[in-house]
Amino acid sequence: MSTVQEAVSNPFALMMDPDAIFAALARSERLPRLHSRICRPLDKAPAARADVVESAAFDEAVDAVDEPEF
């Protein structure tokens, strides 16, 4: 088994030779073609849309109604 196959089959081996991993990343042809998106969880939430606010108000009104007991 080659060292590359050995490293792939044992993820802990990747930690032992990070320079080889960085070199493999630099040689990769497929990696730059991947679509990526940067997510920042501490960003502000998007502004509430009017339809969401209306449906939330409707939900609260429905929840406030007493249900008859049978």
Buried (B, 14 or more C-beta within 10 A) or exposed (E): EEEEEEBEEEEEBEEEEEEBBEEEEEEEEEEEEEEEEEEEEEEEEEEEEEEEEEEEEEEEEEEEEEEEEE
